[in-house]
Amino acid sequence: MLTIKTLNSMNIKIQGLVFNNYKANFYEDDNIKVILEDSGIKNYIIIKNGQKSLEEKDLEILFRGLINE
């Protein structure tokens, strides 16, 4: 959250967030929920633990800001 607040205070637009090495633990789910709620950021992607690649279409959507709209 500190990084997000700092970027916002510098008027740097955040395109989206990447949560990586996701293992589906309760605390990870809670952290993601809190970060998204507090930051107001709706554009994000979750990369699972051991995931070796992403679909190109998912990256295109993330970079356009549409992935979770």
N, C-alpha and C positions, 0 to 999 in steps of 0.2 A: 504494500500500500504506500509505503514511503516513496518509492520510485514513481508510482502513478501520481501522487500528490505533487511531487517535485516537477514532473513533466507538465502537469496541468498549470502549476504556478508560473512556468516559463512559457506558457501558451503554445506548447508543443502538442499537436494533435496526436492522439493514440489511435492507430488504425485498428488494433485488436490485440488480444492476448493469446499467448500460447502456453498451455499447461502441459508440461512434458513429464515423462516417466510416471504416468498415472497408474496406480496399482489398485484403485477402487477401495481404498480404506475409508472408514468413516471420517477421519480427520481431514483427509484430502477433499472429500466431498464437501465437508463443512467449510474448509478454507476457500475452495472455489466459490461456493455460494456467497460467503461473506465478501470476498474480493469483488465479485460481480455486482452484488447489491450496493456495497459502499462506493464503488467507483462509477456505477451507472453504465459501464461498458457492456454492450450487448454482443459485440463481435469477438468470438473466441473459438479456439479449437483445442481439443484435448488429444494428446498423443499418449497412447497406452505404453506401459512398461514393455519393452521388447519389440515394440512396433518399429519396423525397419523402413517403412515408406508411407507416404501420404498420396492419396488420389490427387492428380493434377487439378481436377475440377474443384476439390475442396480447397486447395490453395488459391485458386483463382477467385473463388467466392470469398475466402477470408480477406484477400487483398482488396477486393471491391467493397468489403464491409457488409456483406449480405448474409453471412453464414448462419446467424441465429436470429434473423428478423422474421 
